[in-house]
Amino acid sequence: MKKVAAFFDIDGTLYRDSLLTEVFKKFITYELVDRSKWYDDVKPFFTKYDRRQGDYDDYLMKIADIYKSTLIGLSKEHILHIADVVIAQKGDRVYRFTRDAIAKHKKMGHLVFAVSGSPLELVEVMAEKYGFDDYFGTIYVTDGEGKYNGEVIPMWDHISKAKALNMLVDKYDINLKESFAYGDTSGDFSMFQMTGHPFAINPTKELLDIIKEDQEVADKINIIVERKNVIYHLKDKDIVAE
């Protein structure tokens, strides 16, 4: 008998921000990144986003670029240590709806998987904390000496996430039509297409626009907005994205 699974994005879906931003802060604390990188390179993008004049994705991509270049020559053990520190300090900063959904699926005997664009080292620690059965994350490749070489295998786009789901289906014999997916950006859309019960958690405008263009997904989507201590359950027809 095929198994039922629930696939979870992490940043913005489980964790209430981006784990990569927390690592970037640690890079500054540990003097791996000069503080001027924040003021000169990152802060302008953050300020535009904070004032709702720019996209959050632009801010994150700038951090990702610095993360990638900073890693080159560092050992994997170094980053694993930082990942442990970040999750120990910030790992409980999650959305209540998503945290409860993970617990519900586990109680029902469903498999639970993390499919995230965050670095694999962070996803691994987060997966252990929340009891995921398996996980995928962005791979920053290391050389024969265990040092990062600048090569990246992404897991933040919808094509990569579709491949990850197919690999999990083959590995665990999963019934996708009976399965669930949770995400917040356009990179998660393929998971919504592939599963029978998709949930958009505080979705971006870009994701909502894509959902509206796909009637099959629009008909089955569940939209969750969690603000302060209130969780709103909406259907696509209730949403006007401006």
Backbone hydrogen bonds in HBPLUS format (Angstrom, degrees):
<---DONOR---> <-ACCEPTOR-->    atom                        ^
c    i                          cat <-CA-CA->   ^        H-A-AA   ^      H-
h    n   atom  resd res      DA  || num        DHA   H-A  angle D-A-AA Bond
n    s   type  num  typ     dist DA aas  dist angle  dist       angle   num
A0003-LYS N   A0173-ASP O   2.89 MM 170  6.18 164.4  1.92 151.8 154.0     1
A0175-ASN N   A0003-LYS O   2.78 MM 172  5.75 165.5  1.80 161.3 160.7     2
A0111-LEU N   A0004-VAL O   3.04 MM 107  6.44 160.4  2.08 152.7 152.0     3
A0180-PHE N   A0005-ALA O   2.89 MM 175  6.31 159.7  1.93 151.0 157.8     4
A0006-ALA N   A0111-LEU O   2.79 MM 105  6.22 140.7  1.94 151.1 163.8     5
A0113-PHE N   A0006-ALA O   2.89 MM 107  6.25 162.4  1.92 163.4 166.6     6
A0007-PHE N   A0180-PHE O   2.89 MM 173  6.19 160.6  1.93 138.0 141.4     7
A0182-TYR N   A0007-PHE O   2.82 MM 175  6.18 148.0  1.92 164.2 174.3     8
A0008-PHE N   A0113-PHE O   2.78 MM 105  6.04 160.2  1.82 156.0 162.8     9
A0115-VAL N   A0008-PHE O   2.80 MM 107  5.83 162.6  1.83 141.1 145.9    10
A0009-ASP N   A0182-TYR O   2.97 MM 173  6.14 158.1  2.02 157.6 164.6    11
A0013-THR N   A0010-ILE O   3.06 MM   3  5.17 156.5  2.12 116.5 122.9    12
A0014-LEU N   A0010-ILE O   2.79 MM   4  4.71 156.0  1.85 127.9 136.1    13
A0015-TYR N   A0010-ILE O   2.89 MM   5  5.63 138.1  2.07 127.5 140.7    14
A0012-GLY N   A0015-TYR O   2.83 MM   3  5.52 135.5  2.02 144.9 157.1    15
A0095-TYR N   A0014-LEU O   2.85 MM  81  5.58 151.6  1.93 155.1 164.6    16
A0016-ARG N   A0093-ARG O   3.06 MM  77  6.10 169.5  2.07 151.8 150.0    17
A0021-THR N   A0018-SER O   3.17 MM   3  5.52 133.3  2.39 104.0 114.6    18
A0022-GLU N   A0019-LEU O   3.07 MM   3  5.19 123.2  2.41  97.5 111.7    19
A0023-VAL N   A0019-LEU O   3.09 MM   4  6.50 151.3  2.18 148.8 156.8    20
A0024-PHE N   A0020-LEU O   2.93 MM   4  6.18 156.7  1.98 148.1 154.7    21
A0025-LYS N   A0021-THR O   3.10 MM   4  6.37 150.6  2.19 140.8 147.5    22
A0026-LYS N   A0022-GLU O   3.14 MM   4  6.48 150.1  2.23 141.0 148.8    23
A0026-LYS N   A0023-VAL O   3.00 MM   3  4.99 114.6  2.44  94.4 110.6    24
A0027-PHE N   A0023-VAL O   2.83 MM   4  6.18 149.0  1.93 151.3 161.0    25
A0028-ILE N   A0024-PHE O   3.16 MM   4  6.54 149.4  2.26 145.2 151.9    26
A0029-THR N   A0025-LYS O   2.98 MM   4  6.30 160.0  2.02 146.3 152.2    27
A0030-TYR N   A0026-LYS O   2.79 MM   4  5.96 162.2  1.82 156.9 160.2    28
A0032-LEU N   A0027-PHE O   2.74 MM   5  4.91 150.1  1.83 158.4 159.3    29
A0033-VAL N   A0027-PHE O   3.19 MM   6  5.40 147.2  2.30 117.7 115.2    30
A0031-GLU N   A0028-ILE O   3.03 MM   3  4.88 157.9  2.08 102.8 108.5    31
A0037-LYS N   A0034-ASP O   2.88 MM   3  5.69 158.0  1.93 125.4 131.2    32
A0038-TRP N   A0035-ARG O   3.08 MM   3  5.59 137.1  2.27 109.6 119.3    33
A0040-ASP N   A0036-SER O   2.74 MM   4  5.73 168.4  1.76 157.3 161.1    34
A0041-ASP N   A0037-LYS O   2.96 MM   4  5.19 145.6  2.09 121.9 132.8    35
A0042-VAL N   A0037-LYS O   3.13 MM   5  6.54 145.2  2.25 148.9 158.6    36
A0043-LYS N   A0038-TRP O   2.63 MM   5  5.53 164.0  1.65 169.0 166.9    37
A0045-PHE N   A0042-VAL O   2.99 MM   3  5.55 124.1  2.31 116.2 129.3    38
A0046-PHE N   A0042-VAL O   3.03 MM   4  6.32 160.0  2.07 152.8 159.2    39
A0047-THR N   A0043-LYS O   2.76 MM   4  5.87 164.0  1.78 160.4 163.7    40
A0048-LYS N   A0044-PRO O   3.20 MM   4  6.34 158.4  2.25 139.7 144.7    41
A0049-TYR N   A0045-PHE O   3.06 MM   4  6.32 160.5  2.10 146.3 151.7    42
A0050-ASP N   A0046-PHE O   2.73 MM   4  5.91 166.1  1.74 157.0 161.6    43
A0051-ARG N   A0047-THR O   2.96 MM   4  6.08 143.5  2.09 143.4 152.1    44
A0053-GLN N   A0048-LYS O   2.63 MM   5  4.81 162.6  1.66 164.4 158.4    45
A0054-GLY N   A0048-LYS O   2.99 MM   6  4.68 122.0  2.33 110.5 104.3    46
A0052-ARG N   A0049-TYR O   2.82 MM   3  4.82 157.5  1.87 108.3 114.1    47
A0060-LEU N   A0056-TYR O   2.96 MM   4  6.32 159.1  2.00 153.6 159.5    48
A0061-MET N   A0057-ASP O   2.85 MM   4  6.00 159.0  1.90 148.5 154.2    49
A0062-LYS N   A0058-ASP O   3.14 MM   4  6.30 148.4  2.24 141.4 148.8    50
A0063-ILE N   A0059-TYR O   3.26 MM   4  6.59 157.2  2.31 144.8 150.4    51
A0064-ALA N   A0060-LEU O   2.80 MM   4  6.09 156.2  1.86 150.9 158.7    52
A0065-ASP N   A0061-MET O   2.93 MM   4  6.11 150.3  2.02 143.4 150.0    53
A0066-ILE N   A0062-LYS O   3.21 MM   4  6.52 158.2  2.26 145.7 150.5    54
A0067-TYR N   A0063-ILE O   2.81 MM   4  6.04 157.8  1.86 152.7 160.1    55
A0068-LYS N   A0064-ALA O   2.93 MM   4  6.09 162.6  1.96 149.3 153.0    56
A0069-SER N   A0065-ASP O   3.14 MM   4  6.40 165.4  2.16 147.5 150.8    57
A0070-THR N   A0066-ILE O   2.88 MM   4  5.96 152.7  1.95 149.0 156.9    58
A0071-LEU N   A0067-TYR O   3.06 MM   4  6.20 148.4  2.16 149.0 156.2    59
A0074-LEU N   A0071-LEU O   2.76 MM   3  5.34 163.4  1.79 142.9 148.0    60
A0073-GLY N   A0148-TYR O   2.90 MM  75  5.41 162.8  1.93 144.8 147.3    61
A0148-TYR N   A0074-LEU O   2.98 MM  74  5.84 151.7  2.07 162.1 167.1    62
A0078-HIS N   A0075-SER O   3.15 MM   3  5.36 128.9  2.42 100.6 112.8    63
A0076-LYS N   A0146-GLY O   2.95 MM  70  5.89 149.3  2.04 171.0 174.7    64
A0080-LEU N   A0076-LYS O   2.89 MM   4  6.16 157.6  1.94 155.4 162.6    65
A0081-HIS N   A0077-GLU O   3.07 MM   4  6.23 148.4  2.17 141.3 148.6    66
A0082-ILE N   A0078-HIS O   3.20 MM   4  6.58 157.4  2.26 143.7 149.3    67
A0083-ALA N   A0079-ILE O   2.81 MM   4  6.06 158.2  1.85 152.7 159.2    68
A0084-ASP N   A0080-LEU O   2.98 MM   4  6.20 156.6  2.04 144.8 150.1    69
A0085-VAL N   A0081-HIS O   3.05 MM   4  6.37 156.0  2.11 148.6 155.0    70
A0086-VAL N   A0082-ILE O   2.88 MM   4  6.13 164.8  1.90 156.7 160.5    71
A0087-ILE N   A0083-ALA O   3.02 MM   4  6.19 172.0  2.02 156.4 157.9    72
A0088-ALA N   A0084-ASP O   2.99 MM   4  6.02 155.0  2.05 142.5 150.1    73
A0089-GLN N   A0085-VAL O   3.02 MM   4  6.18 149.8  2.11 147.1 154.6    74
A0090-LYS N   A0086-VAL O   2.74 MM   4  5.75 156.1  1.80 153.6 161.2    75
A0091-GLY N   A0087-ILE O   2.75 MM   4  4.28 143.9  1.88 123.5 127.5    76
A0093-ARG N   A0090-LYS O   2.98 MM   3  5.60 166.7  1.99 126.4 130.0    77
A0094-VAL N   A0092-ASP O   2.90 MM   2  5.54 131.7  2.14 107.1  92.4    78
A0099-ARG N   A0095-TYR O   3.00 MM   4  6.19 167.4  2.01 156.1 160.2    79
A0100-ASP N   A0096-ARG O   2.90 MM   4  6.00 161.8  1.94 151.4 156.3    80
A0101-ALA N   A0097-PHE O   2.90 MM   4  6.10 142.7  2.04 140.5 151.7    81
A0102-ILE N   A0098-THR O   3.01 MM   4  6.30 156.3  2.06 153.6 157.8    82
A0103-ALA N   A0099-ARG O   3.27 MM   4  6.58 163.9  2.30 145.2 148.9    83
A0104-LYS N   A0100-ASP O   2.86 MM   4  6.08 153.0  1.93 146.1 154.2    84
A0105-HIS N   A0101-ALA O   2.92 MM   4  6.13 167.9  1.94 155.7 157.7    85
A0106-LYS N   A0102-ILE O   3.05 MM   4  6.26 160.8  2.08 151.2 156.6    86
A0107-LYS N   A0103-ALA O   2.99 MM   4  6.14 154.0  2.06 145.0 152.2    87
A0108-MET N   A0104-LYS O   3.00 MM   4  6.26 143.2  2.14 145.9 156.0    88
A0110-HIS N   A0105-HIS O   2.88 MM   5  5.15 151.4  1.96 162.4 154.3    89
A0109-GLY N   A0106-LYS O   3.08 MM   3  5.09 156.2  2.14 101.3 108.4    90
A0133-ASP N   A0112-VAL O   2.71 MM  21  5.56 153.9  1.78 157.3 165.7    91
A0114-ALA N   A0134-ASP O   3.20 MM  20  6.66 157.3  2.25 144.6 149.3    92
A0136-PHE N   A0114-ALA O   2.78 MM  22  6.15 145.0  1.90 148.3 160.2    93
A0116-SER N   A0136-PHE O   3.01 MM  20  6.14 175.1  2.02 145.0 144.2    94
A0138-THR N   A0118-SER O   2.88 MM  20  5.73 152.4  1.96 143.8 147.2    95
A0122-LEU N   A0119-PRO O   2.95 MM   3  5.52 129.7  2.21 114.5 126.4    96
A0123-VAL N   A0119-PRO O   3.07 MM   4  6.39 162.3  2.10 153.1 158.8    97
A0120-LEU N   A0138-THR O   2.78 MM  18  5.26 149.0  1.88 155.2 146.4    98
A0124-GLU N   A0120-LEU O   2.85 MM   4  5.94 157.5  1.90 151.5 156.6    99
A0126-MET N   A0122-LEU O   2.99 MM   4  6.22 164.7  2.01 154.1 158.9   100
A0127-ALA N   A0123-VAL O   2.72 MM   4  5.81 153.5  1.79 150.3 158.0   101
A0128-GLU N   A0124-GLU O   3.09 MM   4  6.31 150.5  2.18 141.4 148.5   102
A0129-LYS N   A0125-VAL O   3.05 MM   4  6.30 155.1  2.12 144.8 151.6   103
A0130-TYR N   A0126-MET O   3.08 MM   4  6.33 154.8  2.15 150.5 155.6   104
A0131-GLY N   A0127-ALA O   2.92 MM   4  5.76 108.4  2.44 137.2 151.5   105
A0132-PHE N   A0127-ALA O   2.96 MM   5  4.96 155.0  2.03 140.4 144.9   106
A0139-ILE N   A0153-ILE O   2.93 MM  14  4.97 156.9  1.98 148.9 146.3   107
A0153-ILE N   A0139-ILE O   2.79 MM  14  4.97 162.0  1.83 150.8 156.4   108
A0141-VAL N   A0151-GLU O   2.96 MM  10  5.36 153.3  2.03 144.4 151.5   109
A0149-ASN N   A0141-VAL O   3.03 MM   8  6.19 160.1  2.07 153.3 155.2   110
A0143-ASP N   A0147-LYS O   2.72 MM   4  5.45 151.5  1.80 144.4 149.7   111
A0146-GLY N   A0143-ASP O   3.00 MM   3  5.33 163.0  2.03 117.3 119.4   112
A0161-LYS N   A0157-ASP O   3.09 MM   4  6.35 157.8  2.14 151.5 158.4   113
A0162-ALA N   A0158-HIS O   3.01 MM   4  6.08 147.8  2.12 137.1 145.0   114
A0163-LYS N   A0159-ILE O   3.10 MM   4  6.40 156.6  2.16 147.0 152.9   115
A0164-ALA N   A0160-SER O   2.98 MM   4  6.26 152.3  2.06 144.3 152.1   116
A0165-LEU N   A0161-LYS O   2.96 MM   4  6.23 158.5  2.01 147.8 152.6   117
A0166-ASN N   A0162-ALA O   3.01 MM   4  6.28 160.8  2.05 149.3 154.4   118
A0167-MET N   A0163-LYS O   3.00 MM   4  6.25 151.5  2.08 146.6 154.3   119
A0168-LEU N   A0164-ALA O   2.97 MM   4  6.27 154.2  2.04 149.1 156.2   120
A0169-VAL N   A0165-LEU O   2.82 MM   4  6.05 153.6  1.89 152.1 160.0   121
A0170-ASP N   A0166-ASN O   3.06 MM   4  6.27 161.0  2.10 145.9 149.9   122
A0171-LYS N   A0167-MET O   2.98 MM   4  6.12 153.2  2.05 142.4 150.3   123
A0172-TYR N   A0168-LEU O   2.88 MM   4  5.87 159.3  1.92 151.0 155.1   124
A0173-ASP N   A0169-VAL O   2.80 MM   4  5.17 126.6  2.08 140.0 147.1   125
A0178-GLU N   A0175-ASN O   3.30 MM   3  5.69 141.0  2.46 106.1 115.5   126
A0179-SER N   A0176-LEU O   3.00 MM   3  4.82 154.5  2.06 100.8 108.9   127
A0196-GLY N   A0176-LEU O   3.12 MM  20  6.50 138.0  2.30 152.2 143.9   128
A0197-HIS N   A0179-SER O   3.05 MM  18  6.14 138.9  2.22 156.0 162.9   129
A0181-ALA N   A0197-HIS O   3.18 MM  16  6.42 150.4  2.27 131.0 131.2   130
A0199-PHE N   A0181-ALA O   2.67 MM  18  5.97 147.1  1.77 156.3 167.9   131
A0183-GLY N   A0199-PHE O   3.10 MM  16  6.59 156.3  2.16 164.2 171.5   132
A0201-ILE N   A0183-GLY O   2.80 MM  18  5.81 160.4  1.84 151.2 157.0   133
A0204-THR N   A0184-ASP O   3.04 MM  20  6.32 148.8  2.14 166.6 169.4   134
A0188-ASP N   A0185-THR O   2.94 MM   3  5.63 162.7  1.97 119.7 125.4   135
A0189-PHE N   A0186-SER O   3.13 MM   3  5.24 166.2  2.15 109.2 113.3   136
A0191-MET N   A0188-ASP O   3.02 MM   3  5.49 129.9  2.28 109.7 122.4   137
A0192-PHE N   A0188-ASP O   3.35 MM   4  6.79 144.4  2.49 144.1 154.0   138
A0192-PHE N   A0189-PHE O   2.95 MM   3  5.03 122.0  2.30  97.7 113.0   139
A0193-GLN N   A0189-PHE O   2.97 MM   4  6.36 152.4  2.05 152.7 160.8   140
A0194-MET N   A0190-SER O   3.04 MM   4  6.16 152.2  2.12 144.5 151.2   141
A0195-THR N   A0191-MET O   3.21 MM   4  6.19 139.2  2.39 140.4 148.0   142
A0222-ASN N   A0198-PRO O   3.02 MM  24  6.24 141.9  2.17 140.2 152.0   143
A0200-ALA N   A0222-ASN O   2.78 MM  22  6.16 156.9  1.83 160.2 168.2   144
A0224-ILE N   A0200-ALA O   2.82 MM  24  6.03 172.0  1.83 160.2 162.5   145
A0202-ASN N   A0224-ILE O   2.68 MM  22  5.97 176.7  1.68 173.5 174.7   146
A0208-LEU N   A0204-THR O   3.06 MM   4  6.41 163.6  2.09 152.9 157.1   147
A0209-ASP N   A0205-LYS O   2.88 MM   4  6.11 156.3  1.94 153.0 159.5   148
A0210-ILE N   A0206-GLU O   3.15 MM   4  6.38 154.6  2.21 143.0 149.2   149
A0211-ILE N   A0207-LEU O   2.93 MM   4  6.19 158.9  1.97 153.3 159.5   150
A0212-LYS N   A0208-LEU O   3.00 MM   4  6.22 159.4  2.04 149.7 154.2   151
A0213-GLU N   A0210-ILE O   3.09 MM   3  5.20 136.9  2.28  98.6 110.8   152
A0214-ASP N   A0211-ILE O   3.04 MM   3  5.32 159.0  2.09 110.2 117.0   153
A0218-ALA N   A0214-ASP O   2.88 MM   4  6.08 165.5  1.90 158.6 163.6   154
A0219-ASP N   A0215-GLN O   2.91 MM   4  6.01 148.7  2.01 147.4 153.5   155
A0220-LYS N   A0217-VAL O   3.11 MM   3  5.37 136.0  2.31 103.1 114.8   156
A0221-ILE N   A0217-VAL O   2.92 MM   4  5.81 128.0  2.19 154.6 168.2   157
A0223-ILE N   A0234-LEU O   3.00 MM  11  4.95 163.6  2.02 156.0 150.8   158
A0234-LEU N   A0223-ILE O   2.75 MM  11  4.95 167.9  1.76 157.9 159.9   159
A0225-VAL N   A0232-TYR O   2.96 MM   7  5.01 160.0  2.00 142.0 148.5   160
A0232-TYR N   A0225-VAL O   2.75 MM   7  5.01 171.9  1.75 149.7 152.6   161
A0227-ARG N   A0230-VAL O   2.96 MM   3  5.49 153.7  2.03 162.9 168.3   162
A0230-VAL N   A0227-ARG O   2.92 MM   3  5.49 164.8  1.94 138.0 142.9   163
A0238-ASP N   A0235-LYS O   2.88 MM   3  5.51 155.4  1.94 120.3 128.3   164
A0239-ILE N   A0236-ASP O   3.08 MM   3  5.47 165.9  2.10 115.9 120.4   165
